[in-house]
Amino acid sequence: MSLFERVRMPSFEGATGWLNSEPLGPADLDGRVVLVNFWTLTCINWLRQEPYVRAWSRAYRDDGLLVIGVHTPEFSFEHRTELIRLAIAAREIDYPVAVDNDFGVWNAFANHYWPALYFIDRDGMIRDQHFGEGRYKQSERTIQHLLGVERDLTPVEGTGVEAEANWDDLRTPETYVGNARGERRSTDATRLNHWALNGEWRIQSERVVLEQPGGSIAFRFHARDAHLVMSPGPRDPIPFRVTLDGEAPGEAHGGDVDEAGNGELREGRLYQLVREPGTVADRTLEVTFDQPGAEAYSFTFG
């Protein structure tokens, strides 16, 4: 941990708001061990990391640990405070969260990743950092070291969308669909790790938007889990249907659809569409929307 001994934790003055707490300044953090967690509500890597951060907050709070979440948005709709509140409620987050819509805290930390963890000692110095998922045992031992405690590690097992990825069978990467970062779009979704649009869609910088009812987006993938970041935009909820290889998903349905493949796009977030309970193989996922206005941003897998 010596690499960060002389780097002082930046302030949170750049935050545009706070949830679960009044604004926290230097006086509030003086003498506290602080774990800062940068996240954004649609990030699957953060969702799979969050059960650990949540568990550490509760396990070490009485020992002096203060966890501070920093929500810095990736997509434009993630600036909406009501969506951040929904994510906090869904994940049962009870520690302070700084709303970082202007990237003020992000830039102060010179951060570049979701999720990111910064470990700060009682003198306000950054002693360690970690980007992405994993390294959970070492991270918890770092917390214990900074607190001056030693005990068994906290048992954590993510469930639902928070469950650890099936890394051995994960052969499809995260894929954006907007013009700015979109890749591997095809005329049809018959090639592995390629996707296609059917119907009338408007392709924009960070998203694709359905113009007419009945359009669909399809992806040929190889993974246990398949997710799609979506939003209804300003419209009312939009019904959608999921098929796998042209059939209802049945037992392979994700947490946001039923066995028949029915789901409802109610707010902007990550939707889990597929969780394969058996052998993982190449599959074609297709999502069809009954009404126009559906916005799709990125596919992720697990």
C-alpha positions as CSV (number, residue, x, y, z in Angstrom):
1,M,0.0,0.0,0.0
2,S,3.0,2.3,0.0
3,L,2.3,3.6,-3.5
4,F,-0.4,5.9,-2.3
5,E,1.0,7.0,1.1
6,R,1.4,10.6,-0.1
7,V,-1.7,11.1,-2.2
8,R,-4.5,12.9,-0.2
9,M,-8.1,12.1,-0.9
10,P,-9.7,14.9,-3.0
11,S,-12.7,16.7,-1.7
12,F,-16.3,16.0,-2.8
13,E,-17.1,19.7,-3.5
14,G,-17.8,18.8,-7.2
15,A,-20.8,16.7,-6.2
16,T,-24.1,18.1,-7.6
17,G,-26.1,16.5,-4.8
18,W,-26.2,13.9,-2.1
19,L,-28.5,10.9,-1.3
20,N,-28.7,9.1,2.0
21,S,-26.7,11.9,3.6
22,E,-26.2,15.6,4.0
23,P,-23.1,16.8,2.0
24,L,-19.9,15.5,3.5
25,G,-16.9,17.7,3.9
26,P,-13.4,17.4,5.4
27,A,-14.6,17.8,9.0
28,D,-17.1,14.9,8.5
29,L,-14.3,12.6,7.2
30,D,-11.6,13.5,9.6
31,G,-10.2,10.5,11.4
32,R,-12.4,8.0,9.4
33,V,-11.3,5.2,7.2
34,V,-13.2,5.8,4.0
35,L,-13.9,3.6,1.0
36,V,-15.0,5.5,-2.1
37,N,-16.9,3.6,-4.7
38,F,-17.4,5.1,-8.2
39,W,-20.4,3.5,-10.0
40,T,-23.1,4.1,-12.5
41,L,-26.5,2.4,-12.3
42,T,-26.4,0.5,-15.6
43,C,-22.9,-1.0,-15.1
44,I,-23.0,-4.8,-14.8
45,N,-19.5,-4.8,-13.3
46,W,-20.7,-2.5,-10.5
47,L,-23.9,-4.5,-10.0
48,R,-21.8,-7.7,-9.5
49,Q,-19.4,-5.8,-7.2
50,E,-22.0,-4.0,-5.1
51,P,-22.9,-7.0,-2.8
52,Y,-19.4,-6.9,-1.5
53,V,-19.3,-3.1,-0.9
54,R,-22.7,-3.3,0.8
55,A,-21.5,-6.1,3.0
56,W,-18.3,-4.4,4.0
57,S,-20.2,-1.2,4.9
58,R,-22.4,-3.1,7.3
59,A,-19.7,-5.4,8.7
60,Y,-17.2,-2.6,9.5
61,R,-19.3,0.4,10.1
62,D,-19.0,0.1,13.9
63,D,-15.2,-0.3,13.5
64,G,-15.1,3.2,11.9
65,L,-15.5,2.5,8.1
66,L,-17.4,5.0,6.1
67,V,-18.4,3.9,2.5
68,I,-19.2,6.8,0.1
69,G,-20.7,5.9,-3.2
70,V,-20.1,8.3,-6.1
71,H,-22.6,8.0,-8.9
72,T,-21.1,9.3,-12.1
73,P,-23.3,8.8,-15.2
74,E,-22.3,7.0,-18.3
75,F,-25.4,7.5,-20.4
76,S,-27.5,10.7,-20.6
77,F,-30.6,9.3,-18.8
78,E,-28.4,8.4,-15.8
79,H,-28.3,12.0,-14.8
80,R,-31.9,11.7,-13.5
81,T,-31.8,11.7,-9.7
82,E,-35.0,9.6,-9.5
83,L,-33.3,6.8,-11.4
84,I,-30.4,6.9,-9.0
85,R,-32.8,6.7,-6.1
86,L,-34.5,3.6,-7.6
87,A,-31.1,2.0,-8.0
88,I,-30.2,2.8,-4.4
89,A,-33.5,1.2,-3.2
90,A,-33.1,-1.8,-5.4
91,R,-29.6,-2.5,-4.2
92,E,-30.5,-1.7,-0.6
93,I,-27.7,0.9,-0.3
94,D,-27.8,2.6,3.1
95,Y,-24.5,4.5,2.9
96,P,-24.0,8.1,1.5
97,V,-24.0,8.6,-2.2
98,A,-22.6,11.7,-3.9
99,V,-24.4,12.6,-7.2
100,D,-21.6,13.5,-9.6
101,N,-23.6,14.6,-12.7
102,D,-20.9,17.1,-13.7
103,F,-18.0,14.7,-13.2
104,G,-16.5,17.0,-10.6
105,V,-15.6,14.3,-8.1
106,W,-14.6,11.9,-11.0
107,N,-12.1,14.5,-12.3
108,A,-10.8,15.4,-8.8
109,F,-9.9,11.7,-8.3
110,A,-8.6,11.5,-11.9
111,N,-10.8,8.4,-12.2
112,H,-11.4,6.6,-15.4
113,Y,-13.4,3.5,-14.5
114,W,-16.7,2.0,-13.4
115,P,-16.5,0.6,-10.8
116,A,-13.5,2.0,-9.0
117,L,-12.6,1.6,-5.3
118,Y,-10.3,4.0,-3.4
119,F,-9.2,3.1,0.1
120,I,-8.4,6.1,2.4
121,D,-6.7,5.9,5.8
122,R,-7.6,7.9,8.9
123,D,-5.2,10.7,7.9
124,G,-7.1,11.2,4.6
125,M,-4.4,9.5,2.4
126,I,-5.3,7.2,-0.4
127,R,-3.5,3.9,0.4
128,D,-4.9,1.6,-2.3
129,Q,-7.2,1.5,-5.3
130,H,-8.8,-1.2,-7.5
131,F,-10.7,-0.9,-10.8
132,G,-13.3,-3.4,-11.9
133,E,-14.6,-6.6,-10.4
134,G,-12.7,-9.1,-8.3
135,R,-9.8,-9.0,-5.8
136,Y,-12.4,-9.1,-3.0
137,K,-10.3,-10.9,-0.4
138,Q,-7.4,-8.4,-0.8
139,S,-9.7,-5.4,-0.7
140,E,-11.4,-6.6,2.5
141,R,-7.9,-7.3,4.1
142,T,-6.9,-3.7,3.1
143,I,-10.0,-2.4,4.9
144,Q,-9.1,-4.4,8.0
145,H,-5.6,-3.2,7.9
146,L,-6.6,0.4,7.8
147,L,-9.1,-0.1,10.6
148,G,-6.7,-2.1,12.7
149,V,-8.9,-5.1,13.0
150,E,-8.4,-8.7,12.1
151,R,-11.2,-11.3,11.7
152,D,-12.7,-13.7,9.3
153,L,-13.7,-12.3,5.9
154,T,-17.3,-11.4,5.4
155,P,-19.3,-14.1,3.6
156,V,-20.9,-12.6,0.4
157,E,-22.9,-14.3,-2.3
158,G,-24.5,-12.2,-5.0
159,T,-27.9,-13.3,-6.3
160,G,-30.0,-12.3,-9.3
161,V,-28.3,-9.7,-11.4
162,E,-25.6,-9.4,-8.7
163,A,-24.4,-13.0,-9.1
164,E,-20.8,-13.5,-10.2
165,A,-20.4,-14.0,-13.9
166,N,-19.9,-17.5,-15.3
167,W,-16.4,-16.5,-16.5
168,D,-15.5,-20.0,-17.9
169,D,-18.4,-19.8,-20.4
170,L,-18.3,-16.1,-21.1
171,R,-17.3,-15.6,-24.8
172,T,-19.2,-12.4,-25.7
173,P,-18.0,-9.0,-24.8
174,E,-19.9,-5.9,-23.8
175,T,-21.3,-4.3,-26.9
176,Y,-22.5,-0.7,-27.5
177,V,-25.1,0.0,-30.2
178,G,-24.9,3.8,-30.7
179,N,-22.8,5.4,-33.4
180,A,-20.1,6.7,-31.1
181,R,-19.0,3.3,-29.8
182,G,-21.1,0.8,-31.7
183,E,-19.4,-2.3,-33.3
184,R,-20.2,-5.7,-34.8
185,R,-23.5,-4.6,-36.2
186,S,-24.7,-6.9,-39.0
187,T,-27.6,-7.3,-41.4
188,D,-28.7,-10.2,-39.3
189,A,-27.7,-11.8,-36.0
190,T,-26.4,-15.2,-37.4
191,R,-22.7,-14.6,-36.6
192,L,-21.5,-15.0,-33.0
193,N,-21.1,-11.7,-31.2
194,H,-22.9,-9.7,-33.8
195,W,-26.2,-7.9,-33.6
196,A,-28.9,-6.6,-35.9
197,L,-31.9,-4.3,-36.0
198,N,-35.2,-5.2,-37.6
199,G,-37.8,-2.5,-38.3
200,E,-37.5,1.3,-38.3
201,W,-34.8,2.5,-36.0
202,R,-33.0,5.9,-35.6
203,I,-29.3,5.4,-34.8
204,Q,-27.9,8.1,-32.6
205,S,-24.6,8.7,-30.8
206,E,-25.2,6.6,-27.6
207,R,-28.4,4.7,-28.5
208,V,-30.8,3.4,-31.1
209,V,-34.4,4.5,-30.9
210,L,-37.4,2.5,-32.3
211,E,-39.5,4.6,-34.7
212,Q,-42.4,2.2,-35.4
213,P,-44.2,-0.5,-33.5
214,G,-43.0,-4.1,-33.8
215,G,-39.3,-3.5,-34.3
216,S,-36.7,-5.7,-32.7
217,I,-33.0,-5.9,-31.8
218,A,-31.2,-9.3,-32.0
219,F,-27.8,-10.6,-30.8
220,R,-26.0,-13.9,-31.3
221,F,-24.1,-14.6,-28.0
222,H,-22.4,-17.2,-25.9
223,A,-22.8,-16.6,-22.1
224,R,-25.0,-17.7,-19.2
225,D,-26.5,-14.2,-18.8
226,A,-27.6,-11.6,-21.3
227,H,-28.5,-8.0,-20.4
228,L,-29.6,-4.9,-22.3
229,V,-29.4,-1.3,-21.1
230,M,-32.7,0.2,-22.2
231,S,-35.0,3.2,-21.5
232,P,-38.5,4.1,-22.5
233,G,-37.4,7.7,-22.9
234,P,-40.2,10.2,-22.0
235,R,-42.9,7.6,-22.9
236,D,-45.1,5.4,-20.7
237,P,-44.0,1.8,-20.1
238,I,-43.4,-0.2,-23.2
239,P,-44.1,-3.9,-23.4
240,F,-41.5,-6.2,-24.9
241,R,-41.0,-9.9,-25.7
242,V,-37.8,-11.9,-25.6
243,T,-37.2,-15.0,-27.6
244,L,-34.2,-17.4,-27.6
245,D,-33.6,-19.1,-31.0
246,G,-37.1,-18.0,-32.0
247,E,-38.8,-19.6,-29.0
248,A,-39.9,-18.4,-25.6
249,P,-37.0,-18.5,-23.1
250,G,-38.7,-20.8,-20.6
251,E,-36.4,-21.7,-17.7
252,A,-33.7,-19.5,-19.3
253,H,-35.6,-16.3,-18.8
254,G,-33.8,-13.5,-17.0
255,G,-35.0,-11.7,-13.9
256,D,-36.8,-9.0,-15.9
257,V,-38.9,-11.3,-18.1
258,D,-41.2,-14.3,-17.4
259,E,-41.0,-17.8,-18.9
260,A,-43.0,-16.7,-21.9
261,G,-40.5,-13.9,-22.5
262,N,-42.8,-11.0,-21.6
263,G,-41.3,-7.9,-20.0
264,E,-42.0,-4.2,-19.5
265,L,-39.7,-1.3,-20.1
266,R,-40.6,1.0,-17.3
267,E,-37.5,3.1,-16.6
268,G,-33.9,3.5,-17.8
269,R,-31.6,0.8,-16.4
270,L,-30.0,-2.6,-17.1
271,Y,-32.5,-5.4,-17.8
272,Q,-31.6,-9.0,-17.3
273,L,-33.1,-10.9,-20.3
274,V,-31.5,-14.3,-20.1
275,R,-30.1,-16.6,-17.4
276,E,-29.3,-20.0,-18.8
277,P,-29.8,-22.7,-16.1
278,G,-28.1,-25.4,-18.0
279,T,-25.4,-25.9,-20.6
280,V,-24.2,-22.6,-22.1
281,A,-24.2,-22.6,-25.9
282,D,-24.4,-20.1,-28.8
283,R,-27.9,-18.6,-28.7
284,T,-29.8,-15.9,-30.6
285,L,-31.6,-13.4,-28.4
286,E,-34.2,-11.2,-29.9
287,V,-36.2,-8.4,-28.2
288,T,-39.3,-7.1,-29.9
289,F,-41.2,-4.0,-28.7
290,D,-44.9,-3.4,-29.1
291,Q,-44.7,0.4,-29.2
292,P,-42.2,2.9,-30.7
293,G,-39.9,4.9,-28.4
294,A,-37.8,2.1,-26.9
295,E,-34.2,3.1,-26.5
296,A,-31.3,0.6,-26.5
297,Y,-27.8,1.5,-25.4
298,S,-25.6,-1.6,-24.7
299,F,-25.5,-5.3,-24.3
300,T,-23.6,-6.9,-21.4
301,F,-23.1,-10.6,-20.5
302,G,-22.2,-12.8,-17.6
